[in-house]
Amino acid sequence: MEGGRRQQAMEYYYKGENIDNNMMSDVAVQDNTVDWRGRPSKSKHGGMRAAAFVLGLQSFEIMGIAAVGNNLITYVINEMHFSLSKSANIVTNFVGTVFLLALLGGYISDSYLGSFWTMLIFGFVELSGFILLSVQAHLPQLKPPKCNITNGEICEEAKGFKAFIFFLALYLVALGSGCVKPNMIAHGADQFNLDNPKQTKKLSTYFNAAYFAFSMGELIALTVLVWVQTHSGMDVGFGVSAAAMAMGLISLVSGTLYYRNKPPQGSILTPIAQVFVAAIVKRKQVCPSNPKMLHGSHNVNYGSTVGFSSDAGNLLHTQKFRFLDKACIKTQDGTNTKESPWTLCTVTQVDQVKILLSVVPIFACTIVFNTILAQLQTFSVQQGSIMDTRLTKSFHIPPASLQSIPYIMLIFVVPLYDAFFVPFIRKFTGHVSGISPLQRIGFGLFFATFSMVSAALTEKKRRDSAVKSNETISIFWITPQFLIFGLSEMFTAVGLIEFFYNQSLKGMQAFLTAITYCSYSFGFYLSSVLVSLVNKITSRSSNGGWISDNNLNKDRLDLFYWLLAALSFLNFLNFLFWSRWYSHNSSSPGGQQYEIHMEDQTKHHSFNSSKTNVVQLDENIP
């Protein structure tokens, strides 16, 4: 009876019909979250109030690291005296490492420490890196001798102990920030109970609020903190970043009494590894024609009824990645011998791995997008440094502050998007988030191409003016490329995180969120590879490489931007293919099924939890 009322409540809610408070209480079941003392969480825990403290950490953390990362290329060139191409690679490798280490942070959190303690411990690691950077920038004995590279002086590059201190500090920041980032998003989202439809809507609002907090942090970093770095020195600037990180940790700790905490589940990778090992061991076995003969198939739905279940393993078994089904073939039926979990897995376990594999192509399609982001943080900043930076006769705009332009726009656009666009479009689409995360990612990837088109046209005009007319055009000419990309990022970044979090298997939210950050990492690493590859190929011509010189007036940065625009458009077409593949392969062979939740075909499953929430609809049922 209770299950029937709960099913009815969910069906009414997702059809847009009214449900009373009694029905709602049937939906809002207790999950496995705990308070700071380890006791089951209550109604006073979680919600937007608790998430606000995490948003505080996110604002301050991004404020600190953005001030370092976005102006790092200027510091590396002017004070550490590395070449332009080497400096660009140092910055992109640093940022790439930050996001790659997000996997470590997600794994440690879900498996052993939990999100709160992971953020607290590695937040202090990041803080120590900021402090060491400030010390290194302040002490002359830790830097190479001063010189003016613009006057043609041959400057001594930082080497030995000086370089060691610099990279030690830089990668302490990378380690701390990488492990903190995925847990900020996951811990904030964990404050909302997805078994409660009212809080499901609030989760969508939280993702937009998280991007708003990110935008505010970036804006302050790229204006106030970069201005401090430019006028008071990088040592003071790095010190301010350290202070911002300290404020973020204070915000995190302040919300301790209000958090819903998800306990760590033990190693989250072991069940995944077991599926692959078992499938390889039984690779010569033949899968039965009837999937219900597979081990554990009694827990799986094959698409014949409408229902909502909180029972473990109530999944939709699909025919994609069928080679993994061999992990569920019993070879010792009729005996008392129990097979090892490394040779026999359940259908539920296999289907969970299939979910992870099915979202990999979507993730891969955002790598080129983040390669474009890398250019805006490196070459576009250098581009702006040789343009007319005067706002008035006495005030000059720091080139790194150009990146604040899209965030000025976004602090107005993001609230408007959530307050007006989402409710309006929801009336037509019926989707909780207005448009699905996949559609949101698609819009973002499409707009990113035009950011590079704008960058190429602007660089051509800047170079022609400088070389042919000896004129220096205003720095505001490169504003459009930042504005277009900012709008693009609002769609792509938030859409990707929402998509992955909603696909997350319970107990793996931080790790799955960390995977989205790997897109940034691979994008920045790809940028380094492209720069080196383009230089190697184009240097064979009589005109030299496109970006091999430290002088942009001799380089052909505009051609490099056109190359990225072409890659971006091809990547968008690639995304269209894989998004259609994903949607097509999310249905079971028994009938077209849909999961009516925050994402089209979204699934919440668990390797370790006893609860799985799936709403499924057979197309044959009126």
C-alpha positions in Angstrom: 0.0 0.0 0.0 2.8 2.4 1.0 4.7 1.6 -2.2 1.5 2.3 -4.3 1.0 5.7 -2.7 4.6 6.6 -3.3 4.4 5.5 -6.9 1.2 7.5 -7.4 2.8 10.6 -5.9 5.8 10.4 -8.2 3.6 9.8 -11.3 1.3 12.8 -10.3 4.3 15.0 -9.7 6.1 14.3 -12.9 2.9 14.7 -14.9 2.5 18.1 -13.5 -0.6 17.2 -11.4 -1.2 18.5 -7.9 -0.2 16.3 -4.9 -1.1 16.8 -1.3 1.2 16.9 1.7 0.5 13.3 2.6 1.5 12.2 -0.8 4.6 14.4 -0.6 5.6 12.7 2.7 5.5 9.4 0.9 8.0 10.6 -1.6 10.4 12.2 0.9 12.0 9.0 2.2 14.9 8.9 4.5 18.3 8.5 2.8 21.6 7.4 4.2 23.1 10.9 5.0 24.3 11.8 8.5 25.0 14.9 10.5 28.4 16.0 11.8 28.1 13.5 14.7 27.3 10.6 12.4 23.6 10.4 13.4 20.9 10.2 10.6 20.3 13.7 9.2 17.0 15.4 9.9 14.8 18.0 8.2 16.8 20.8 9.7 19.9 19.6 7.8 20.7 20.3 4.2 18.8 22.6 1.8 19.9 25.8 0.3 21.0 27.2 3.7 23.6 24.5 4.1 24.6 24.7 0.5 25.2 28.5 0.9 28.3 27.8 3.1 29.7 25.5 0.4 29.0 28.3 -2.1 31.0 30.6 0.1 34.0 28.3 -0.1 33.6 28.0 -3.9 33.6 31.8 -4.3 36.7 32.3 -2.2 38.6 29.3 -3.6 38.1 30.3 -7.2 38.9 33.9 -6.2 42.3 32.8 -4.9 43.3 30.4 -7.7 41.9 32.4 -10.5 44.0 35.4 -9.5 47.0 33.1 -9.7 46.2 31.2 -12.8 44.9 34.0 -15.0 47.9 36.3 -14.4 50.5 33.5 -14.0 51.8 33.8 -17.5 52.7 37.4 -16.9 54.6 36.4 -13.7 56.4 33.5 -15.4 57.5 35.6 -18.3 58.5 38.9 -16.5 59.9 37.5 -13.3 60.8 33.9 -13.9 62.0 34.8 -17.5 60.7 31.7 -19.3 59.9 32.0 -23.1 56.4 32.7 -24.3 55.7 29.2 -25.6 57.3 27.6 -22.5 55.3 30.0 -20.2 52.1 29.2 -22.0 52.8 25.5 -21.5 53.6 26.0 -17.8 50.2 27.7 -17.3 48.2 25.1 -19.3 50.0 22.2 -17.6 49.3 23.7 -14.2 45.7 24.2 -14.9 45.4 20.8 -16.5 47.0 19.2 -13.4 44.5 21.0 -11.1 41.6 19.4 -12.9 43.3 16.0 -13.4 43.9 15.8 -9.6 40.1 16.3 -9.2 39.9 12.5 -9.8 42.1 11.9 -6.8 39.9 14.2 -4.7 36.7 12.5 -5.8 38.1 9.0 -5.2 39.4 9.8 -1.7 36.1 11.5 -0.8 33.7 8.8 -1.9 35.9 5.9 -0.7 37.5 7.0 2.5 37.1 10.6 3.9 33.8 12.0 2.8 33.4 15.4 1.0 33.7 17.6 4.1 37.0 16.2 5.4 38.5 16.0 2.0 37.7 19.7 1.4 39.1 20.7 4.8 42.4 18.8 4.6 43.2 19.7 1.0 42.0 23.2 1.5 44.9 23.7 3.9 47.3 22.1 1.3 46.1 24.7 -1.2 46.5 27.5 1.4 50.1 26.4 2.1 50.9 26.6 -1.7 49.5 30.2 -1.9 51.7 31.2 1.1 54.8 29.6 -0.4 54.1 31.4 -3.7 53.9 34.7 -1.9 57.2 34.0 -0.1 58.9 33.0 -3.3 57.7 36.1 -5.1 58.8 38.4 -2.2 62.3 37.2 -1.7 64.8 38.2 -4.4 67.1 35.3 -3.7 64.3 32.9 -4.8 64.0 34.5 -8.2 66.4 35.1 -11.2 68.0 38.6 -11.5 65.7 41.4 -12.7 65.9 42.4 -16.4 63.8 44.1 -19.0 63.0 41.6 -21.8 61.2 44.3 -23.8 64.5 46.2 -24.2 66.1 43.2 -25.8 68.1 42.1 -22.8 69.0 38.5 -22.5 67.3 37.4 -19.2 68.4 34.5 -17.1 65.8 31.8 -16.8 64.9 30.5 -13.3 66.7 27.2 -12.7 67.8 24.9 -9.9 66.5 25.7 -6.4 64.6 28.8 -7.6 62.7 26.8 -10.1 62.1 24.0 -7.6 60.5 26.3 -5.0 58.3 27.9 -7.7 57.0 24.5 -9.0 56.7 23.1 -5.5 54.4 26.0 -4.5 52.5 25.9 -7.8 51.8 22.2 -7.5 50.8 22.4 -3.8 48.1 24.8 -5.0 47.3 22.3 -7.8 47.0 19.4 -5.4 44.8 21.3 -3.0 42.6 22.9 -5.5 42.2 19.7 -7.6 41.0 17.7 -4.6 38.7 20.5 -3.3 36.9 21.3 -6.5 34.8 18.2 -7.2 33.8 18.0 -3.6 32.5 21.6 -3.4 30.0 20.8 -6.2 29.1 17.3 -4.9 28.8 18.3 -1.2 26.6 21.3 -2.1 24.4 19.1 -4.3 24.3 16.4 -1.5 22.4 18.9 0.6 19.3 18.2 -1.5 17.3 15.0 -1.2 16.6 13.7 -4.7 13.8 11.5 -3.3 11.9 14.7 -2.6 10.5 16.2 -5.8 10.5 19.7 -4.3 14.2 19.5 -3.6 14.8 18.1 -7.1 13.8 21.5 -8.5 16.0 23.3 -6.0 19.0 21.2 -7.1 18.8 22.7 -10.6 18.7 26.1 -8.9 21.8 25.2 -6.9 23.8 24.3 -10.0 23.0 27.7 -11.4 23.9 29.3 -8.0 27.2 27.5 -8.0 28.1 29.0 -11.4 27.0 32.4 -10.1 29.4 31.9 -7.1 32.1 30.9 -9.5 31.5 34.0 -11.7 31.6 36.3 -8.7 34.9 34.7 -7.5 36.4 35.0 -11.0 35.2 38.6 -11.4 36.7 39.8 -8.1 39.9 37.8 -8.9 40.3 39.3 -12.3 39.6 42.9 -11.2 40.5 43.6 -7.6 43.2 40.8 -7.1 44.8 41.3 -10.5 44.9 45.0 -9.9 46.7 44.4 -6.6 49.2 42.0 -8.3 49.9 44.7 -11.0 50.3 47.7 -8.7 51.5 46.2 -5.4 53.5 43.2 -6.7 52.9 39.6 -7.2 54.0 38.8 -3.7 51.1 40.9 -2.2 48.8 39.4 -4.8 49.6 35.9 -3.9 49.2 36.8 -0.3 45.7 38.1 -1.0 44.9 34.8 -2.7 46.0 33.0 0.5 43.7 35.3 2.5 40.8 34.5 0.2 41.4 30.7 0.6 41.5 31.1 4.4 38.1 32.9 4.2 36.8 30.0 2.2 37.8 27.5 4.8 36.1 29.6 7.5 32.9 29.5 5.4 33.1 25.7 5.0 33.6 25.1 8.8 30.8 27.5 9.7 28.2 25.3 8.1 29.3 22.1 9.9 26.1 21.9 12.0 23.8 22.1 9.0 25.4 19.7 6.5 23.9 16.4 5.3 27.0 14.3 4.9 27.2 11.1 2.8 29.5 8.5 4.5 32.3 7.1 2.4 31.5 3.7 0.8 34.9 2.0 0.7 36.7 1.5 -2.5 34.4 2.7 -5.3 36.6 1.3 -8.1 36.7 -2.4 -6.9 33.1 -3.3 -8.1 33.9 -1.6 -11.5 37.1 -3.6 -11.8 35.3 -6.8 -10.9 33.0 -6.5 -13.9 35.8 -6.0 -16.4 37.9 -8.8 -14.9 34.9 -11.3 -14.9 34.0 -10.3 -18.5 37.6 -11.0 -19.6 37.8 -14.3 -17.8 34.6 -15.4 -19.4 35.1 -13.9 -22.8 34.7 -17.3 -24.5 31.3 -17.9 -22.9 28.1 -17.4 -25.0 25.5 -15.1 -23.5 22.1 -16.7 -23.1 19.4 -15.5 -25.5 17.2 -14.7 -22.6 18.8 -12.0 -20.4 16.7 -13.2 -17.4 19.0 -16.2 -17.2 21.9 -14.0 -16.1 23.0 -13.9 -12.5 21.0 -11.4 -10.4 18.5 -10.8 -13.2 15.6 -11.0 -10.8 16.5 -7.5 -9.6 16.3 -6.0 -13.1 13.3 -4.6 -14.9 13.0 -5.4 -18.6 10.4 -2.8 -19.6 6.9 -4.2 -19.1 5.4 -2.1 -16.4 5.2 1.4 -15.0 6.7 1.7 -11.6 8.8 3.5 -9.1 11.0 1.5 -6.9 13.5 2.1 -4.2 14.9 -1.4 -4.3 18.5 -2.0 -5.2 19.2 -2.9 -8.7 15.9 -2.0 -10.2 17.6 -1.0 -13.5 16.8 -1.1 -17.1 18.9 -3.8 -18.7 20.2 -2.7 -22.2 21.9 -4.5 -25.0 24.7 -2.0 -25.3 28.2 -3.2 -24.3 26.9 -6.8 -24.4 30.4 -8.2 -23.9 30.1 -7.1 -20.2 27.1 -9.4 -19.8 29.5 -12.3 -19.8 30.5 -11.3 -16.3 27.0 -12.5 -15.2 27.1 -16.0 -16.7 27.0 -18.8 -14.1 29.5 -21.6 -14.8 28.9 -23.6 -11.6 25.1 -24.1 -11.5 23.9 -27.0 -9.5 26.9 -27.1 -7.2 27.6 -25.8 -3.8 30.7 -24.0 -4.9 30.3 -20.2 -4.7 32.0 -18.2 -7.5 34.3 -15.4 -6.7 33.0 -11.8 -7.2 35.9 -11.4 -9.6 34.5 -14.1 -11.8 30.7 -13.6 -11.3 28.9 -10.3 -11.1 25.2 -9.4 -10.9 23.3 -7.8 -13.8 22.8 -4.7 -11.6 26.5 -4.4 -11.2 27.1 -4.7 -14.9 24.4 -2.2 -15.8 26.0 0.3 -13.5 29.3 0.0 -15.4 27.4 0.4 -18.6 26.1 3.7 -17.4 29.7 4.9 -16.8 30.8 3.8 -20.2 27.9 5.4 -22.0 28.6 8.9 -20.7 32.3 8.8 -21.7 31.7 10.1 -25.3 29.7 13.0 -23.9 32.6 13.9 -21.6 35.1 13.6 -24.5 33.2 16.1 -26.6 34.0 18.9 -24.1 37.8 18.6 -24.3 38.2 20.8 -27.4 35.9 23.4 -25.7 38.4 23.6 -22.8 41.3 23.9 -25.2 39.7 27.1 -26.3 39.5 28.2 -22.7 43.2 27.7 -22.4 43.9 30.1 -25.2 41.8 32.8 -23.5 43.9 32.4 -20.4 47.3 32.5 -22.2 47.6 33.9 -25.7 44.7 36.3 -25.4 46.2 37.8 -22.2 49.5 38.2 -24.0 47.6 39.6 -27.0 46.0 42.3 -24.8 49.3 43.2 -23.2 50.6 44.7 -26.5 47.3 46.7 -27.2 46.3 50.1 -25.9 45.2 49.3 -22.3 44.2 52.9 -21.4 40.7 53.3 -20.0 41.5 57.0 -19.1 44.7 59.0 -19.3 45.8 57.8 -15.9 44.1 54.3 -15.6 45.3 51.3 -17.5 43.5 47.9 -17.6 45.6 45.0 -16.6 45.5 42.5 -19.5 44.6 39.6 -17.2 41.5 41.6 -16.1 40.0 41.2 -19.6 38.8 37.8 -18.5 36.5 39.5 -16.1 34.4 40.8 -18.9 32.2 37.7 -19.4 31.8 37.4 -15.6 30.5 40.9 -15.4 27.8 39.8 -17.9 27.2 36.5 -16.2 26.5 37.8 -12.7 23.4 39.4 -14.4 22.6 36.7 -16.9 22.8 33.6 -14.6 20.1 34.9 -12.1 17.9 36.0 -15.0 18.4 32.6 -16.6 17.3 30.7 -13.5 14.5 33.1 -12.5 12.9 33.7 -15.9 14.2 31.5 -18.7 14.0 28.1 -16.8 10.4 28.5 -15.5 9.3 29.9 -18.9 10.8 27.1 -21.0 9.8 24.5 -18.5 6.1 25.1 -19.5 6.9 23.9 -23.0 9.5 21.2 -22.3 8.3 19.8 -19.0 11.9 19.5 -18.0 12.9 20.4 -14.4 15.9 22.4 -15.7 14.1 24.0 -18.6 16.2 22.3 -21.2 18.1 19.1 -20.6 21.8 19.2 -19.7 22.6 17.6 -23.1 20.8 20.4 -24.9 22.6 22.9 -22.7 26.0 21.4 -23.5 25.2 21.4 -27.2 24.3 25.2 -27.2 27.6 25.9 -25.4 29.7 23.9 -27.8 28.1 25.7 -30.7 28.7 29.2 -29.4 32.4 28.3 -28.6 33.3 28.2 -32.3 32.3 31.8 -32.7 34.6 32.9 -29.8 37.6 31.7 -31.8 36.2 33.2 -35.0 36.0 36.6 -33.2 39.5 36.0 -31.8 41.0 35.3 -35.2 39.4 38.4 -36.8 40.5 40.7 -34.0 44.1 39.4 -34.0 44.3 39.9 -37.8 43.2 43.5 -37.3 45.6 44.1 -34.4 48.5 42.6 -36.3 47.8 44.5 -39.5 47.5 47.8 -37.6 50.7 47.2 -35.7 52.8 46.0 -38.7 51.4 48.0 -41.6 50.2 51.2 -39.9 52.3 51.2 -36.7 49.1 51.7 -34.7 48.1 50.2 -31.4 44.4 49.4 -31.3 42.3 49.5 -28.1 42.3 46.4 -25.8 38.5 46.5 -26.0 38.7 45.0 -29.5 39.2 41.6 -27.9 36.1 41.9 -25.7 33.7 39.9 -28.0 35.8 36.7 -27.9 35.6 36.8 -24.1 31.8 37.6 -24.0 30.9 34.9 -26.5 33.0 32.3 -24.6 31.5 33.4 -21.3 28.0 32.7 -22.6 29.2 29.4 -24.0 30.7 28.4 -20.7 27.5 29.1 -18.8 25.8 26.5 -20.9 28.5 23.9 -21.3 30.1 23.9 -17.8 26.9 23.8 -15.8 25.2 21.4 -18.3 28.1 18.9 -18.0 28.2 19.0 -14.2 24.4 18.6 -14.0 24.5 15.8 -16.5 27.2 13.8 -14.7 25.8 14.4 -11.2 22.4 13.2 -12.3 24.0 10.1 -13.9 26.0 9.5 -10.7 25.8 6.2 -9.0 25.0 6.8 -5.4 28.2 6.8 -3.4 30.2 8.1 -6.4 28.9 11.7 -6.7 32.2 13.4 -6.0 34.1 11.0 -8.3 31.7 11.4 -11.1 31.8 15.2 -10.7 35.6 15.0 -10.7 35.4 13.3 -14.1 33.8 16.5 -15.5 36.8 18.4 -14.3 39.1 16.1 -16.3 37.6 17.7 -19.4 39.4 20.9 -18.3 42.6 19.0 -17.7 42.6 17.2 -21.0 41.6 20.4 -22.8 44.6 22.3 -21.3 47.0 19.4 -22.0 45.7 19.3 -25.6 46.4 23.0 -25.8 50.1 22.3 -24.9 50.3 19.5 -27.5 48.7 21.7 -30.2 51.0 24.6 -29.5 54.1 22.3 -29.8 52.7 20.5 -32.8 51.7 23.6 -34.7 55.1 25.2 -34.0 56.9 22.1 -35.3 54.9 21.9 -38.5 54.7 25.6 -39.4 58.3 26.3 -38.5 59.3 24.4 -41.7 58.0 27.3 -43.8 60.2 30.3 -44.7 58.0 32.6 -42.5 58.7 30.6 -39.3 56.2 29.1 -36.9 52.8 30.5 -36.2 53.6 31.0 -32.5 57.3 30.2 -32.2 58.4 33.8 -31.5 58.0 35.9 -28.3 56.8 38.7 -30.6 53.1 38.4 -31.6 53.7 40.9 -34.4 55.9 38.3 -36.1 53.8 35.3 -35.1 50.5 34.3 -36.8 48.3 33.8 -33.8 45.3 34.6 -36.0 45.9 31.4 -38.1 46.1 29.4 -34.9 42.8 30.8 -33.8 41.2 29.8 -37.1 42.5 26.3 -36.6 40.8 26.2 -33.2 37.6 27.5 -34.7 37.6 24.7 -37.3 38.3 22.1 -34.6 35.5 23.5 -32.4 32.9 23.2 -35.2 33.9 19.7 -36.0 33.7 18.9 -32.3 30.2 20.3 -32.2 29.2 17.9 -35.0 30.8 15.1 -33.1 28.8 15.9 -30.0 25.5 15.8 -32.1 26.4 12.3 -33.1 27.2 11.0 -29.6 24.3 12.7 -27.9 21.9 11.0 -30.4 23.7 7.7 -29.8 23.4 8.2 -26.0 19.7 8.9 -26.2 19.1 6.0 -28.6 21.0 3.5 -26.5 19.4 4.6 -23.2 16.2 2.5 -24.0 15.8 -1.1 -23.3 15.0 -3.7 -25.9 11.6 -4.4 -24.5 10.1 -1.1 -25.4 11.0 2.6 -25.4 11.5 3.6 -21.8 12.0 7.0 -20.2 13.2 8.0 -16.8 11.2 11.0 -15.8 13.6 12.8 -13.6 16.0 15.7 -13.7 17.7 14.4 -17.0 16.4 12.5 -20.0 17.3 8.9 -19.3 19.0 9.9 -16.0 19.7 7.1 -13.6 20.5 7.0 -9.9 22.1 3.7 -9.0 24.4 2.5 -6.3 27.2 0.0 -6.0 27.0 0.2 -2.2 23.6 1.7 -1.4 20.4 -0.2 -0.8 18.3 2.5 -2.6 17.9 3.1 -6.3 15.3 5.5 -7.6 14.0 4.8 -11.1 10.8 6.0 -12.8 10.2 4.2 -16.0 7.4 4.5 -18.6 6.7 1.9 -21.3 5.5 3.3 -24.6 2.9 0.6 -24.9 1.0 1.8 -21.8 -1.6 4.5 -22.4 
